[in-house]
Amino acid sequence: MSQSQSPSLPAGTPATPGTRFRIGVVGAGRVGAVLAARLEQAGHEVAAVAGESDASRSRIAELLPGRTPSKPTAVARACDLLLLTVPDDMLGNVVSMLAASGALHEGQLVVHTSGRHGLAVLSPAAEAGARTLALHPAMTFTGTAVDLERLGGCVFGLTAPDAERAVAERLVADLGGRPMWVPEQMRTLYHAGLAHGANHLVTLVSEAMQLLTAAGATDPAGTLRPLLTAALDNALAHGDAALTGPIVRGDAGTVQAHLADIAAQAPTTLPSYVAMARATLGRAVTDGRVLPIRALKINQLLDEALAEAASTPPAWSSRSTR
């Protein structure tokens, strides 16, 4: 039997190495094109793909050569595993549209890659007789071939009916990843943890580089890399015990000096510095490394810095115009 004739797995059937899917991808963004290409490397067939933007078409040409972008309904009809890799807020409408159009069919496996959503958003597909699965890679993507290697060891947050757990784990194995089962009611919290750790880390690092640049660093990234690498490794291994610096030491004078210079030289970074200082202070007080009286002093300094920033007009507003 050829790949294009290979049947999909019936519900409850254990996944076997010989089973191959005809895959359709709706949303050839950074995630969709990469996952499809990785599944193709594992022996599955990418039968059809949908992507409207120039960037999506470029990814299709690079990662899935030979495919001509199709309409979502045509993609859904052409596959036995439909991979929905669209933005979270679009997912419900896409599923409803495909179900209403009759593009979904009995026994088809419909998989989305949203971290926030579980199975509920796929209800229209289930009502059409499709099997449903939530499969979210805990990874940041570039949308290039670089990501194919990065998938090795990546954790995938899975939510699936009991009958589909075997096929879910099989897909994760084919992607080179590791499964993590997430209860339906915990999907949003799971996703919040990832977003808080990864997305906010990018903002934090970018602001740290901004401060170093203002201080005269010619290579802020190179300056930070050894420090951040060590801090990240220590935090992942030891949690709060890895905290160091003036907040944990209770050095109110140093914090006050930081606040003054940040306000003068890089004021746009002040709110996040204050927010992270408060969060760090709270954790250090909880584990007993900072006395409450010292924490009160630092909190007062943080309050004063924000109040002064709010009462000080931006530099551009004091310039005369002609």
Backbone as CSV, one residue per row, in Angstrom:
resi,resn,N_x,N_y,N_z,CA_x,CA_y,CA_z,C_x,C_y,C_z
1,MET,0.853,-1.203,0.000,0.000,0.000,0.000,0.880,1.241,0.000
2,SER,0.608,2.227,-0.838,1.403,3.448,-0.909,1.066,4.353,0.247
3,GLN,1.917,5.371,0.462,1.654,6.325,1.534,0.308,6.992,1.354
4,SER,-0.018,7.378,0.119,-1.269,8.081,-0.111,-2.474,7.199,0.140
5,GLN,-2.282,5.864,0.173,-3.380,4.956,0.429,-3.405,4.467,1.865
6,SER,-2.376,4.836,2.632,-2.252,4.330,4.003,-3.370,4.847,4.872
7,PRO,-4.089,3.979,5.574,-5.209,4.424,6.393,-4.739,5.107,7.653
8,SER,-5.588,5.984,8.202,-5.286,6.581,9.498,-5.648,5.577,10.579
9,LEU,-5.217,5.871,11.803,-5.454,4.954,12.907,-6.888,5.054,13.399
10,PRO,-7.590,3.949,13.547,-8.900,3.988,14.193,-8.747,4.384,15.650
11,ALA,-9.784,4.986,16.211,-9.724,5.393,17.606,-9.434,4.193,18.488
12,GLY,-8.495,4.372,19.416,-8.168,3.324,20.360,-7.163,2.316,19.862
13,THR,-6.747,2.419,18.584,-5.766,1.487,18.047,-4.366,1.951,18.409
14,PRO,-3.524,1.086,18.973,-2.158,1.511,19.302,-1.413,1.965,18.063
15,ALA,-0.634,3.032,18.195,0.162,3.520,17.075,1.286,2.533,16.798
16,THR,1.518,2.221,15.551,2.580,1.305,15.168,3.525,1.999,14.220
17,PRO,4.790,1.573,14.197,5.780,2.235,13.349,5.397,2.263,11.876
18,GLY,4.552,1.324,11.412,4.237,1.278,9.990,3.138,2.217,9.554
19,THR,2.444,2.835,10.499,1.319,3.694,10.150,1.813,5.053,9.691
20,ARG,1.328,5.487,8.543,1.710,6.788,8.016,0.470,7.618,7.745
21,PHE,0.567,8.904,8.000,-0.551,9.813,7.787,-0.358,10.633,6.519
22,ARG,-1.492,10.973,5.899,-1.524,12.028,4.885,-1.865,13.311,5.649
23,ILE,-0.933,14.234,5.686,-1.052,15.415,6.538,-1.467,16.635,5.738
24,GLY,-2.387,17.394,6.297,-2.753,18.692,5.765,-2.455,19.754,6.799
25,VAL,-1.944,20.885,6.375,-1.577,21.961,7.289,-2.356,23.217,6.942
26,VAL,-3.095,23.725,7.898,-3.784,25.006,7.732,-3.079,26.016,8.626
27,GLY,-2.366,26.932,7.986,-1.595,27.935,8.710,-0.114,27.621,8.650
28,ALA,0.502,27.903,7.516,1.933,27.583,7.340,2.791,28.700,7.908
29,GLY,2.591,28.970,9.189,3.405,29.962,9.875,4.703,29.338,10.357
30,ARG,5.312,29.961,11.340,6.601,29.472,11.835,6.498,28.057,12.390
31,VAL,5.360,27.762,13.035,5.200,26.446,13.653,4.748,25.404,12.639
32,GLY,3.705,25.724,11.883,3.095,24.735,11.003,4.030,24.161,9.967
33,ALA,4.781,25.011,9.291,5.678,24.531,8.239,6.785,23.655,8.820
34,VAL,7.286,24.028,9.993,8.372,23.257,10.612,7.873,21.891,11.069
35,LEU,6.726,21.842,11.757,6.213,20.556,12.220,5.896,19.634,11.052
36,ALA,5.317,20.204,9.993,5.009,19.379,8.821,6.272,18.811,8.192
37,ALA,7.304,19.642,8.100,8.561,19.178,7.516,9.190,18.091,8.378
38,ARG,9.100,18.233,9.694,9.671,17.215,10.590,8.895,15.907,10.493
39,LEU,7.570,15.982,10.385,6.770,14.772,10.231,7.037,14.097,8.891
40,GLU,7.310,14.900,7.882,7.664,14.325,6.582,9.001,13.586,6.674
41,GLN,9.943,14.150,7.434,11.213,13.453,7.642,11.000,12.109,8.331
42,ALA,9.961,12.027,9.164,9.671,10.789,9.891,8.910,9.778,9.049
43,GLY,8.589,10.138,7.798,7.965,9.186,6.900,6.518,9.437,6.557
44,HIS,5.932,10.497,7.115,4.559,10.835,6.770,4.535,11.627,5.457
45,GLU,3.364,11.751,4.882,3.217,12.480,3.616,2.479,13.793,3.858
46,VAL,3.065,14.904,3.482,2.375,16.197,3.545,1.605,16.361,2.249
47,ALA,0.288,16.164,2.330,-0.544,16.116,1.131,-0.971,17.493,0.652
48,ALA,-1.191,18.432,1.576,-1.685,19.753,1.187,-1.398,20.745,2.293
49,VAL,-1.287,22.005,1.910,-0.954,23.048,2.877,-1.628,24.348,2.479
50,ALA,-2.060,25.108,3.475,-2.681,26.414,3.244,-1.856,27.490,3.930
51,GLY,-1.609,28.576,3.212,-0.875,29.709,3.754,-0.992,30.863,2.785
52,GLU,-1.476,32.007,3.263,-1.794,33.100,2.363,-0.720,34.176,2.274
53,SER,0.001,34.416,3.354,0.958,35.524,3.360,2.204,35.192,2.551
54,ASP,2.935,36.238,2.200,4.198,36.024,1.486,5.171,35.218,2.330
55,ALA,5.176,35.495,3.644,6.079,34.763,4.531,5.727,33.285,4.565
56,SER,4.420,32.975,4.606,3.999,31.571,4.613,4.387,30.877,3.314
57,ARG,4.210,31.561,2.208,4.570,30.962,0.926,6.071,30.720,0.834
58,SER,6.853,31.605,1.419,8.308,31.409,1.421,8.684,30.193,2.263
59,ARG,8.007,30.022,3.404,8.288,28.861,4.258,7.899,27.562,3.550
60,ILE,6.782,27.596,2.865,6.356,26.406,2.121,7.399,26.040,1.077
61,ALA,7.889,27.051,0.364,8.892,26.798,-0.678,10.183,26.244,-0.085
62,GLU,10.561,26.723,1.106,11.819,26.282,1.712,11.701,24.926,2.387
63,LEU,10.641,24.748,3.181,10.530,23.557,4.016,9.676,22.454,3.403
64,LEU,8.756,22.826,2.524,7.850,21.853,1.909,7.840,22.052,0.393
65,PRO,8.981,21.939,-0.238,9.073,22.238,-1.675,8.156,21.352,-2.505
66,GLY,7.636,21.965,-3.575,6.766,21.224,-4.478,5.295,21.344,-4.149
67,ARG,4.952,21.932,-2.994,3.544,22.089,-2.640,3.046,23.455,-3.070
68,THR,1.879,23.475,-3.657,1.219,24.720,-4.019,0.166,25.025,-2.973
69,PRO,0.190,26.201,-2.352,-0.794,26.517,-1.316,-2.224,26.352,-1.814
70,SER,-3.065,25.762,-0.981,-4.470,25.518,-1.307,-5.371,26.225,-0.315
71,LYS,-6.672,26.197,-0.588,-7.628,26.750,0.362,-7.765,25.808,1.559
72,PRO,-8.068,26.347,2.743,-8.199,25.491,3.931,-9.168,24.330,3.750
73,THR,-10.303,24.563,3.098,-11.266,23.475,2.912,-10.688,22.372,2.030
74,ALA,-9.925,22.755,1.009,-9.298,21.753,0.143,-8.242,20.967,0.905
75,VAL,-7.515,21.646,1.767,-6.503,20.968,2.585,-7.171,19.947,3.498
76,ALA,-8.260,20.358,4.154,-8.951,19.462,5.085,-9.478,18.215,4.376
77,ARG,-9.952,18.375,3.160,-10.506,17.231,2.415,-9.415,16.287,1.915
78,ALA,-8.189,16.781,1.806,-7.111,16.000,1.187,-6.314,15.163,2.183
79,CYS,-6.638,15.231,3.488,-5.758,14.613,4.481,-6.534,13.754,5.467
80,ASP,-5.799,12.883,6.152,-6.399,12.150,7.270,-5.862,12.632,8.610
81,LEU,-4.855,13.525,8.596,-4.411,14.228,9.791,-4.336,15.709,9.445
82,LEU,-5.248,16.470,10.029,-5.303,17.903,9.768,-4.618,18.641,10.902
83,LEU,-3.570,19.378,10.570,-2.780,20.132,11.544,-3.186,21.602,11.462
84,LEU,-3.785,22.109,12.525,-4.237,23.500,12.571,-3.229,24.316,13.371
85,THR,-2.478,25.158,12.688,-1.422,25.943,13.329,-1.687,27.432,13.107
86,VAL,-2.888,27.844,13.474,-3.310,29.237,13.325,-3.256,29.919,14.687
87,PRO,-3.283,31.267,14.735,-3.263,31.963,16.027,-4.419,31.545,16.926
88,ASP,-4.190,31.624,18.242,-5.181,31.188,19.223,-6.564,31.782,18.974
89,ASP,-6.616,33.092,18.737,-7.904,33.765,18.616,-8.633,33.415,17.330
90,MET,-7.933,32.835,16.359,-8.560,32.437,15.102,-9.012,30.987,15.106
91,LEU,-8.493,30.199,16.041,-8.671,28.754,15.980,-10.138,28.335,15.998
92,GLY,-10.915,28.884,16.909,-12.321,28.507,16.992,-13.074,28.759,15.702
93,ASN,-12.848,29.921,15.092,-13.537,30.241,13.835,-13.110,29.315,12.710
94,VAL,-11.824,28.966,12.663,-11.329,28.082,11.609,-11.965,26.704,11.739
95,VAL,-12.014,26.174,12.961,-12.614,24.858,13.171,-14.089,24.882,12.794
96,SER,-14.805,25.900,13.237,-16.237,26.006,12.922,-16.473,26.111,11.427
97,MET,-15.644,26.892,10.742,-15.793,27.056,9.300,-15.564,25.735,8.565
98,LEU,-14.518,25.025,8.949,-14.215,23.759,8.278,-15.305,22.723,8.526
99,ALA,-15.833,22.698,9.764,-16.904,21.749,10.072,-18.176,22.101,9.312
100,ALA,-18.522,23.393,9.282,-19.745,23.820,8.600,-19.670,23.585,7.102
101,SER,-18.484,23.642,6.542,-18.328,23.455,5.095,-18.369,21.994,4.672
102,GLY,-18.344,21.090,5.655,-18.324,19.670,5.340,-16.960,19.149,4.952
103,ALA,-15.917,19.934,5.231,-14.561,19.539,4.827,-13.957,18.494,5.753
104,LEU,-14.497,18.365,6.971,-13.990,17.379,7.914,-14.753,16.074,7.752
105,HIS,-14.084,14.959,8.036,-14.767,13.685,7.819,-14.573,12.716,8.978
106,GLU,-15.406,11.715,9.017,-15.414,10.687,10.051,-14.035,10.030,10.170
107,GLY,-13.530,9.944,11.402,-12.268,9.256,11.651,-11.028,10.080,11.402
108,GLN,-11.192,11.254,10.819,-10.046,12.136,10.568,-9.468,12.618,11.900
109,LEU,-8.163,12.754,11.976,-7.520,13.270,13.179,-7.283,14.762,12.993
110,VAL,-7.892,15.571,13.851,-7.751,17.031,13.795,-6.926,17.463,14.995
111,VAL,-5.775,18.065,14.724,-4.791,18.408,15.750,-4.513,19.904,15.703
112,HIS,-4.568,20.565,16.858,-4.148,21.964,16.891,-2.898,22.099,17.752
113,THR,-2.177,23.200,17.559,-0.911,23.414,18.266,-0.976,24.597,19.226
114,SER,-2.175,25.009,19.605,-2.322,26.118,20.553,-1.946,25.673,21.958
115,GLY,-1.189,26.513,22.663,-0.884,26.211,24.051,-2.061,26.492,24.952
116,ARG,-2.810,27.522,24.647,-3.918,27.948,25.495,-5.102,26.989,25.437
117,HIS,-5.434,26.516,24.249,-6.650,25.733,24.065,-6.417,24.251,24.280
118,GLY,-7.483,23.570,24.704,-7.477,22.124,24.809,-8.387,21.525,23.760
119,LEU,-9.277,20.631,24.186,-10.156,19.941,23.245,-11.461,20.685,22.984
120,ALA,-11.886,21.528,23.903,-13.191,22.189,23.757,-13.285,22.970,22.459
121,VAL,-12.208,23.631,22.078,-12.234,24.450,20.862,-12.415,23.595,19.607
122,LEU,-12.146,22.305,19.724,-12.292,21.389,18.580,-13.653,20.685,18.577
123,SER,-14.570,21.118,19.412,-15.883,20.472,19.500,-16.607,20.358,18.161
124,PRO,-16.598,21.400,17.306,-17.261,21.243,16.000,-16.662,20.115,15.167
125,ALA,-15.373,19.909,15.271,-14.730,18.816,14.549,-15.164,17.471,15.111
126,ALA,-15.221,17.372,16.446,-15.657,16.122,17.072,-17.095,15.799,16.696
127,GLU,-17.934,16.826,16.629,-19.334,16.621,16.251,-19.462,16.147,14.809
128,ALA,-18.465,16.473,13.994,-18.451,16.014,12.605,-17.872,14.612,12.469
129,GLY,-17.495,14.004,13.593,-16.974,12.649,13.570,-15.466,12.550,13.591
130,ALA,-14.782,13.686,13.670,-13.322,13.671,13.681,-12.812,13.325,15.069
131,ARG,-11.592,12.831,15.108,-10.875,12.591,16.363,-10.050,13.831,16.661
132,THR,-9.925,14.203,17.923,-9.315,15.490,18.239,-8.149,15.336,19.203
133,LEU,-7.219,16.293,19.087,-5.981,16.241,19.869,-5.370,17.637,19.942
134,ALA,-4.921,18.037,21.137,-4.172,19.285,21.323,-2.709,18.928,21.529
135,LEU,-1.839,19.508,20.721,-0.408,19.178,20.728,0.390,20.468,20.599
136,HIS,0.956,20.934,21.709,1.636,22.235,21.717,3.120,22.073,21.993
137,PRO,3.981,22.516,21.071,5.425,22.453,21.319,5.874,23.585,22.239
138,ALA,6.539,23.235,23.327,7.065,24.242,24.262,8.402,24.742,23.727
139,MET,8.329,25.491,22.659,9.518,25.918,21.926,9.209,27.221,21.201
140,THR,10.209,28.066,21.030,10.067,29.241,20.196,10.623,28.922,18.807
141,PHE,9.960,29.392,17.766,10.279,28.995,16.397,10.751,30.180,15.563
142,THR,11.685,29.911,14.650,12.103,30.898,13.650,11.382,30.696,12.334
143,GLY,10.810,29.493,12.135,10.161,29.180,10.869,11.139,28.775,9.788
144,THR,12.332,28.347,10.180,13.356,27.934,9.227,13.822,26.520,9.557
145,ALA,14.725,26.000,8.712,15.241,24.649,8.911,16.001,24.499,10.225
146,VAL,16.437,25.619,10.801,17.132,25.569,12.093,16.262,24.901,13.152
147,ASP,14.959,25.109,13.063,14.044,24.588,14.073,13.934,23.063,14.051
148,LEU,14.229,22.453,12.930,14.073,21.001,12.821,14.950,20.279,13.839
149,GLU,16.173,20.759,14.024,17.060,20.151,15.012,16.656,20.529,16.431
150,ARG,16.145,21.739,16.606,15.759,22.192,17.942,14.598,21.390,18.512
151,LEU,13.827,20.741,17.658,12.701,19.947,18.141,13.157,18.726,18.929
152,GLY,14.405,18.324,18.746,14.918,17.175,19.481,14.875,17.406,20.982
153,GLY,14.096,16.611,21.692,13.964,16.765,23.134,12.944,17.788,23.574
154,CYS,12.307,18.488,22.629,11.290,19.489,22.972,10.102,18.815,23.661
155,VAL,9.578,19.460,24.689,8.381,18.966,25.367,7.142,19.430,24.602
156,PHE,6.176,18.526,24.424,4.912,18.854,23.785,3.797,18.700,24.816
157,GLY,3.043,19.773,25.030,1.904,19.725,25.937,0.721,19.073,25.243
158,LEU,0.299,17.915,25.734,-0.739,17.117,25.082,-2.019,17.087,25.899
159,THR,-3.138,17.199,25.199,-4.452,16.948,25.782,-5.230,16.133,24.753
160,ALA,-5.746,14.972,25.180,-6.406,14.076,24.239,-7.356,13.151,24.985
161,PRO,-8.387,12.663,24.308,-9.205,11.596,24.910,-8.338,10.361,25.139
162,ASP,-8.754,9.520,26.064,-7.981,8.323,26.364,-7.707,7.497,25.113
163,ALA,-8.661,7.419,24.209,-8.513,6.589,23.016,-7.448,7.094,22.070
164,GLU,-7.047,8.365,22.221,-6.079,8.950,21.295,-4.704,9.173,21.939
165,ARG,-4.514,8.706,23.151,-3.236,8.958,23.816,-2.071,8.276,23.095
166,ALA,-2.311,7.082,22.573,-1.230,6.358,21.896,-0.791,7.085,20.634
167,VAL,-1.755,7.561,19.835,-1.383,8.240,18.600,-0.738,9.590,18.909
168,ALA,-1.175,10.238,20.000,-0.562,11.504,20.394,0.911,11.295,20.740
169,GLU,1.196,10.270,21.513,2.585,10.001,21.881,3.408,9.581,20.674
170,ARG,2.763,8.876,19.734,3.467,8.482,18.512,3.871,9.715,17.705
171,LEU,2.979,10.691,17.571,3.293,11.904,16.821,4.430,12.676,17.481
172,VAL,4.393,12.762,18.818,5.464,13.463,19.526,6.797,12.755,19.300
173,ALA,6.791,11.432,19.331,8.017,10.681,19.072,8.528,10.945,17.663
174,ASP,7.617,10.996,16.689,8.029,11.278,15.315,8.584,12.688,15.168
175,LEU,8.137,13.590,16.008,8.650,14.959,15.993,9.955,15.093,16.776
176,GLY,10.381,14.015,17.426,11.618,14.037,18.198,11.455,14.593,19.589
177,GLY,10.204,14.727,20.051,9.960,15.385,21.319,9.638,14.450,22.459
178,ARG,9.209,15.053,23.581,8.826,14.335,24.784,7.419,14.777,25.189
179,PRO,6.534,13.833,25.551,5.162,14.209,25.886,5.002,14.703,27.317
180,MET,4.124,15.682,27.491,3.693,16.137,28.815,2.175,16.248,28.770
181,TRP,1.498,15.465,29.586,0.035,15.478,29.562,-0.497,16.625,30.411
182,VAL,-1.369,17.438,29.803,-1.919,18.627,30.455,-3.440,18.480,30.528
183,PRO,-4.030,18.501,31.722,-5.487,18.420,31.825,-6.158,19.581,31.090
184,GLU,-7.326,19.327,30.568,-8.062,20.344,29.804,-8.162,21.657,30.568
185,GLN,-8.516,21.576,31.855,-8.754,22.790,32.636,-7.477,23.523,32.997
186,MET,-6.304,22.932,32.719,-5.027,23.553,33.053,-4.270,24.073,31.828
187,ARG,-4.889,24.016,30.656,-4.178,24.436,29.445,-3.747,25.906,29.517
188,THR,-4.633,26.779,29.941,-4.302,28.205,29.953,-3.187,28.491,30.942
189,LEU,-3.223,27.848,32.117,-2.169,28.060,33.112,-0.833,27.523,32.600
190,TYR,-0.874,26.368,31.965,0.330,25.790,31.337,0.935,26.775,30.342
191,HIS,0.088,27.354,29.495,0.568,28.285,28.477,1.077,29.579,29.114
192,ALA,0.414,30.032,30.173,0.864,31.252,30.858,2.265,31.066,31.422
193,GLY,2.539,29.883,31.956,3.877,29.622,32.486,4.940,29.705,31.413
194,LEU,4.646,29.169,30.256,5.606,29.222,29.154,5.787,30.648,28.643
195,ALA,4.672,31.358,28.469,4.755,32.726,27.951,5.481,33.644,28.933
196,HIS,5.197,33.480,30.212,5.845,34.315,31.229,7.350,34.050,31.236
197,GLY,7.732,32.806,31.100,9.143,32.465,31.130,9.897,32.846,29.873
198,ALA,9.307,32.598,28.711,10.028,32.813,27.456,9.814,34.212,26.883
199,ASN,8.557,34.609,26.705,8.289,35.904,26.081,8.792,37.057,26.935
200,HIS,8.521,36.994,28.218,8.951,38.078,29.097,10.463,38.067,29.291
201,LEU,11.070,36.892,29.139,12.530,36.828,29.187,13.150,37.642,28.058
202,VAL,12.551,37.560,26.872,13.066,38.329,25.736,12.998,39.826,26.033
203,THR,11.873,40.268,26.589,11.736,41.681,26.943,12.771,42.076,28.004
204,LEU,12.922,41.235,28.998,13.870,41.519,30.071,15.296,41.623,29.549
205,VAL,15.692,40.683,28.704,17.053,40.706,28.162,17.253,41.922,27.259
206,SER,16.247,42.232,26.448,16.357,43.398,25.566,16.529,44.683,26.369
207,GLU,15.809,44.803,27.478,15.944,46.002,28.312,17.296,46.032,29.026
208,ALA,17.781,44.866,29.417,19.109,44.825,30.042,20.177,45.278,29.050
209,MET,20.046,44.860,27.792,20.993,45.314,26.766,20.866,46.811,26.530
210,GLN,19.644,47.324,26.630,19.437,48.768,26.474,20.170,49.536,27.574
211,LEU,20.103,49.060,28.809,20.791,49.711,29.921,22.303,49.665,29.739
212,LEU,22.812,48.510,29.315,24.258,48.396,29.120,24.739,49.286,27.982
213,THR,23.935,49.379,26.935,24.290,50.257,25.816,24.357,51.712,26.290
214,ALA,23.377,52.107,27.110,23.381,53.467,27.655,24.598,53.705,28.541
215,ALA,25.107,52.631,29.149,26.288,52.741,30.006,27.588,52.713,29.215
216,GLY,27.488,52.522,27.895,28.676,52.560,27.054,29.167,51.224,26.552
217,ALA,28.458,50.136,26.817,28.893,48.821,26.348,28.806,48.756,24.830
218,THR,29.860,48.293,24.177,29.853,48.144,22.724,29.342,46.778,22.292
219,ASP,29.339,45.822,23.212,28.834,44.477,22.921,27.960,44.025,24.087
220,PRO,26.758,44.603,24.217,25.912,44.256,25.365,25.518,42.783,25.395
221,ALA,25.304,42.196,24.226,24.932,40.777,24.195,26.077,39.909,24.702
222,GLY,27.304,40.213,24.253,28.456,39.451,24.705,28.732,39.639,26.181
223,THR,28.424,40.836,26.680,28.605,41.098,28.100,27.635,40.261,28.935
224,LEU,26.391,40.158,28.459,25.368,39.472,29.230,25.407,37.947,29.091
225,ARG,25.880,37.455,27.947,25.723,36.022,27.647,26.244,35.096,28.750
226,PRO,27.493,35.244,29.227,27.961,34.321,30.278,27.137,34.433,31.562
227,LEU,26.779,35.661,31.923,26.010,35.885,33.145,24.616,35.263,33.029
228,LEU,23.937,35.529,31.912,22.581,35.018,31.743,22.550,33.510,31.600
229,THR,23.545,32.955,30.907,23.602,31.502,30.766,23.752,30.836,32.127
230,ALA,24.631,31.370,32.955,24.819,30.811,34.293,23.575,31.000,35.146
231,ALA,22.961,32.183,35.056,21.768,32.462,35.861,20.622,31.536,35.467
232,LEU,20.434,31.336,34.155,19.360,30.467,33.693,19.585,29.022,34.137
233,ASP,20.795,28.537,33.952,21.105,27.164,34.374,20.881,26.987,35.876
234,ASN,21.333,27.974,36.663,21.172,27.883,38.116,19.703,27.954,38.525
235,ALA,18.944,28.826,37.856,17.526,28.961,38.183,16.766,27.681,37.864
236,LEU,17.061,27.074,36.706,16.375,25.841,36.333,16.741,24.692,37.264
237,ALA,17.955,24.722,37.796,18.394,23.647,38.685,17.973,23.867,40.132
238,HIS,17.951,25.144,40.574,17.794,25.404,42.009,16.646,26.347,42.354
239,GLY,15.945,26.897,41.381,14.829,27.782,41.679,15.273,29.042,42.405
240,ASP,14.507,29.452,43.426,14.791,30.700,44.142,16.158,30.711,44.804
241,ALA,16.700,29.543,45.103,18.021,29.493,45.739,19.103,30.086,44.850
242,ALA,18.808,30.234,43.551,19.782,30.796,42.617,19.792,32.321,42.635
243,LEU,18.859,32.948,43.341,18.796,34.409,43.366,20.044,35.005,44.008
244,THR,20.604,36.018,43.351,21.707,36.796,43.898,21.420,38.269,43.632
245,GLY,22.325,39.149,44.077,22.206,40.558,43.741,21.732,41.413,44.888
246,PRO,21.562,42.714,44.631,21.288,43.669,45.712,19.950,43.458,46.406
247,ILE,18.928,42.998,45.687,17.639,42.787,46.343,17.764,41.704,47.407
248,VAL,18.358,40.571,47.045,18.482,39.456,47.978,19.407,39.818,49.145
249,ARG,20.392,40.669,48.873,21.298,41.092,49.948,20.686,42.184,50.823
250,GLY,19.569,42.740,50.360,18.953,43.825,51.107,19.685,45.138,50.973
251,ASP,20.433,45.343,49.885,21.235,46.550,49.674,20.352,47.683,49.146
252,ALA,19.655,48.336,50.068,18.727,49.400,49.671,19.452,50.548,48.974
253,GLY,20.660,50.875,49.409,21.400,51.967,48.778,21.711,51.684,47.322
254,THR,22.074,50.451,47.022,22.362,50.093,45.631,21.097,50.155,44.792
255,VAL,19.998,49.656,45.318,18.731,49.717,44.585,18.347,51.165,44.315
256,GLN,18.521,52.028,45.312,18.199,53.446,45.142,19.053,54.066,44.031
257,ALA,20.329,53.707,43.994,21.211,54.228,42.949,20.797,53.715,41.575
258,HIS,20.422,52.432,41.504,19.925,51.889,40.241,18.737,52.706,39.741
259,LEU,17.780,52.912,40.630,16.552,53.599,40.241,16.833,55.003,39.728
260,ALA,17.735,55.699,40.368,18.047,57.072,39.955,18.673,57.102,38.571
261,ASP,19.639,56.238,38.322,20.308,56.249,37.026,19.413,55.719,35.908
262,ILE,18.604,54.711,36.229,17.666,54.208,35.211,16.691,55.311,34.817
263,ALA,16.160,56.030,35.818,15.210,57.102,35.530,15.848,58.188,34.668
264,ALA,17.130,58.438,34.874,17.816,59.499,34.137,18.269,59.065,32.750
265,GLN,18.695,57.824,32.610,19.346,57.391,31.370,18.491,56.475,30.488
266,ALA,17.615,55.682,31.098,16.805,54.732,30.313,15.440,54.581,30.971
267,PRO,14.655,55.668,31.017,13.407,55.662,31.794,12.368,54.654,31.315
268,THR,12.419,54.249,30.056,11.413,53.288,29.584,11.575,51.915,30.230
269,THR,12.744,51.655,30.803,12.961,50.362,31.459,12.613,50.379,32.941
270,LEU,12.274,51.562,33.475,12.025,51.670,34.912,10.832,50.826,35.381
271,PRO,9.680,50.849,34.692,8.542,50.057,35.199,8.847,48.574,35.342
272,SER,9.548,47.988,34.370,9.830,46.557,34.469,10.876,46.275,35.541
273,TYR,11.851,47.175,35.709,12.833,47.002,36.792,12.109,46.988,38.138
274,VAL,11.196,47.929,38.327,10.463,48.003,39.593,9.606,46.753,39.792
275,ALA,8.912,46.331,38.732,8.039,45.152,38.850,8.837,43.902,39.208
276,MET,9.970,43.706,38.544,10.773,42.517,38.821,11.463,42.630,40.183
277,ALA,11.836,43.847,40.585,12.428,44.039,41.911,11.426,43.672,43.001
278,ARG,10.171,44.085,42.822,9.135,43.735,43.805,8.946,42.220,43.877
279,ALA,8.863,41.574,42.704,8.654,40.123,42.683,9.825,39.399,43.341
280,THR,11.038,39.856,43.034,12.232,39.244,43.628,12.247,39.465,45.139
281,LEU,11.905,40.671,45.558,11.885,40.996,46.982,10.892,40.111,47.731
282,GLY,9.713,39.928,47.147,8.705,39.099,47.794,9.185,37.666,48.006
283,ARG,9.877,37.117,47.004,10.370,35.747,47.111,11.506,35.657,48.138
284,ALA,12.334,36.709,48.184,13.446,36.707,49.136,12.957,36.863,50.576
285,VAL,11.877,37.601,50.774,11.297,37.730,52.116,10.673,36.402,52.539
286,THR,9.978,35.762,51.615,9.305,34.497,51.923,10.279,33.429,52.378
287,ASP,11.451,33.379,51.727,12.404,32.336,52.129,13.369,32.802,53.226
288,GLY,13.146,34.013,53.766,13.879,34.451,54.945,15.210,35.124,54.690
289,ARG,15.548,35.385,53.439,16.854,35.989,53.175,16.854,37.502,53.324
290,VAL,15.696,38.125,53.304,15.598,39.570,53.521,14.625,39.809,54.666
291,LEU,15.056,40.573,55.654,14.192,40.877,56.793,13.060,41.803,56.358
292,PRO,11.872,41.659,56.950,10.739,42.504,56.571,11.025,43.991,56.672
293,ILE,11.778,44.433,57.695,12.057,45.861,57.832,12.907,46.374,56.677
294,ARG,13.831,45.541,56.189,14.667,45.917,55.056,13.820,45.899,53.775
295,ALA,12.918,44.945,53.681,12.038,44.867,52.519,11.127,46.093,52.446
296,LEU,10.654,46.556,53.600,9.808,47.748,53.635,10.555,48.952,53.084
297,LYS,11.820,49.109,53.451,12.627,50.222,52.952,12.775,50.153,51.432
298,ILE,13.065,48.969,50.915,13.244,48.820,49.455,11.928,49.077,48.733
299,ASN,10.827,48.595,49.297,9.521,48.844,48.679,9.207,50.329,48.630
300,GLN,9.569,51.058,49.680,9.347,52.513,49.695,10.149,53.187,48.577
301,LEU,11.375,52.733,48.377,12.204,53.289,47.304,11.582,53.021,45.937
302,LEU,11.040,51.839,45.764,10.405,51.499,44.492,9.165,52.365,44.264
303,ASP,8.361,52.558,45.323,7.176,53.412,45.222,7.567,54.843,44.849
304,GLU,8.594,55.345,45.515,9.031,56.718,45.260,9.544,56.896,43.839
305,ALA,10.257,55.901,43.345,10.790,56.004,41.981,9.665,56.072,40.958
306,LEU,8.640,55.256,41.127,7.514,55.289,40.200,6.739,56.590,40.311
307,ALA,6.547,57.062,41.528,5.817,58.315,41.729,6.557,59.487,41.098
308,GLU,7.859,59.508,41.266,8.644,60.603,40.685,8.625,60.529,39.159
309,ALA,8.702,59.320,38.624,8.660,59.172,37.159,7.325,59.639,36.615
310,ALA,6.242,59.345,37.350,4.907,59.743,36.892,4.718,61.246,36.924
311,SER,5.405,61.933,37.847,5.247,63.387,37.982,6.227,64.171,37.132
312,THR,7.178,63.478,36.499,8.187,64.157,35.689,7.800,64.073,34.221
313,PRO,7.601,65.194,33.544,7.238,65.135,32.126,8.394,64.588,31.304
314,PRO,8.069,63.887,30.216,9.144,63.377,29.359,9.981,64.507,28.804
315,ALA,11.231,64.209,28.488,12.177,65.237,28.059,11.694,65.997,26.845
316,TRP,11.019,65.309,25.929,10.625,65.979,24.690,9.564,67.053,24.927
317,SER,8.767,66.915,26.045,7.678,67.853,26.258,8.159,69.225,26.707
318,SER,9.404,69.305,27.222,9.939,70.579,27.717,10.670,71.351,26.628
319,ARG,10.815,70.719,25.436,11.529,71.402,24.354,10.597,72.420,23.690
320,SER,11.140,73.573,23.406,10.332,74.586,22.722,10.195,74.247,21.262
321,THR,9.102,74.638,20.677,8.865,74.419,19.248,8.784,75.755,18.545
322,ARG,9.187,75.738,17.321,9.162,76.982,16.536,8.354,76.804,15.268
